[in-house]
């Protein structure tokens, strides 16, 4: 919804994904964020939009630090703390920021592996 890219999901797809108990990984790939190359602030815009549609518990990061062009103000994993600060400045609670930064994904994977032979 925030940027018309053929690989970005529609709001309808986000709702369906949440109903299916899925997880959305927000990308750091600048080409998916906006026409100007993206920014950490723009990543937070996408998190806010997805959380408003799906609920915060269905949102995580699907970064690609070693295979994409990052936003112009991001050089790698060392910028995750700056991303967290931006989220806090944009009214995320500390728990919500931590959830998106990794706890949601850890819970999601753990729930799917529970009782499986994968462990």
HUBEL-V915348 format. One record per residue. RES is the residue in one small letter. PHI is phi in whole degrees, 0 to 359 (999 if undefined). NEAR is the number of other ideal C-beta (glycine too) atoms within 8 Angstrom. Layout:
res-><RES	RES>
phi-><PHI	PHI>
near-><NEAR	NEAR>
This chain:
res-><x	x	x	x	x	x	x	x	x	x	x	x	x	x	x	x	x	x	x	x	x	x	x	x	x	x	x	x	x	x	x	x	x	x	x	x	x	x	x	x	x	x	x	x	x	x	x	x	x	x	x	x	x	x	x	x	x	x	x	x	x	x	x	x	x	x	x	x	x	x	x	x	x	x	x	x	x	x	x	x	x	x	x	x	x	x	x	x	x	x	x	x	x	x	x	x	x	x	x	x	x	x	x	x	x	x	x	x	x	x	x	x	x	x	x	x	x	x	x>
phi-><999	281	210	280	236	300	261	284	277	278	300	297	295	298	298	297	300	294	299	275	62	269	230	254	262	288	278	259	294	302	293	263	270	187	292	269	98	75	195	299	299	289	300	297	305	293	298	300	299	298	296	294	275	258	99	301	287	255	242	214	254	244	294	214	300	253	211	211	274	282	307	300	257	229	247	165	301	296	266	296	294	296	298	299	300	299	296	296	294	261	78	283	285	301	295	294	299	296	298	293	288	169	296	299	292	299	297	300	294	300	296	283	274	303	81	267	276	289	277>
near-><4	8	8	3	7	3	4	9	6	7	7	6	8	13	10	8	13	12	6	6	5	7	10	13	9	13	11	15	11	12	8	10	15	8	4	5	10	15	12	12	7	12	15	12	9	11	12	9	10	13	13	6	9	12	7	9	6	14	15	13	11	8	8	9	9	3	4	10	6	12	13	8	6	12	5	7	6	6	11	8	7	9	13	11	8	12	13	10	6	8	4	9	5	7	6	11	12	10	12	16	11	10	8	14	11	8	8	10	8	8	7	7	9	6	3	7	3	4	4>
